[in-house]
């Protein structure tokens, strides 16, 4: 009996050396291929060129190499099917009505429609079409971006956010209130007049453009690419909102609270910051606005504030207690670090009363592969547009200390 057990691709075969044939067998049921050994006979392993050649011939006759190529091809096809599985899921999703979809399904479905530039899907899941040909984000998608901004330290949480239903919104502001007088019984009462001014919020267009590579789009069915892109856009939009709320020019972008002409009164520190300047700044603010007051300063200005001491040589800065949720304070008031403020100025007041931020509550998205950058680099350009406004509506609630 001249047979040998061989394994090919994880399967066991019984090779007949004489006939050059191979039969698949179960390992547990494989008969012994060795002749009974006499006592003292040494065991000799059959590893010669004849066996190797026989195995090679049998593998060729069975088409083993071709089988390997077919398996590799099937693996590749299966991998490609996984990459386009999002398309299959999207087709299933679109069989539902928007009322039947969950918030997550709308977000992921709309995003996949963006990446695939599927106009039908974007149209079906959007809140309508914009004037420039783009689509309005579903509310669920937009709220995810706004929520991401609010959950991180941004100026949006420090001001009053006003929903806007139109591009221009006029807001009445009280500049002087009624005066109270005392009169004798049956005497004529003096009349008083409340003087109102008017602040205007004018929405400006802000655009954020991101180029997504074809590889990124292909991987969108395998990684949480939706959250990744939302985070990128929310960081970019949040940082730009911080800048315009602080120093916006009021022409092509909203007014910032530190922009000249907004009516915020300032005190000149005379080229150096000292304890007396802080006292003057605090008492320049009417007492009715001190309850919600905070200091607003750049990082370098905060550094100088931390060095200040009162007349008893006690630091004005208190580190607070992070573990118990107590923020750091300066002379008893919270401090907001504003990266866009100049180092030469400090503001103090109730910014929520002083500044209103108008939010049109609509974001639009447009997708194209026609730009030179997108075409030459195999990318897809995703352009998100938001309309926001901002202005100081109550200057008396905020004061500034300049020329530090």
Secondary structure, DSSP 8 states (H G I E B T S, - for coil): --EEEEEETTEEEEEETTTTEEEE--GGG----S----TT-------SHHHHHHHHHHHHHHTHHHHHHHHHHHHHHHHHHHHTHHHHHHHHHTTS-TTTS-HHHHHHHHHHHHHTT-HHHHHHHSS-B-TTS-EE--HHHHHHHHHHHHTSS-GGGGSEEEE-SSSEEEEEEEEE--------TT--------EEEEEEEE-EEEEEEEEEEHHHHHGGGTS-HHHHHHHHHHHHHHHHHHHHHHH-BSSSS-B-TTSTTS--EEEE-TTS--HHHHHHHHHHS-GGGSTT-EEEE-HHHHHHHHH-B-TTS-BSEE--BTTTTB--EETTEEEEE-TTS-TT-EEEE-HHHHEEEEEEEEEEEEEES-SHHHHHTTEEEEEEEEEEEEEES-GGGEEEEE--
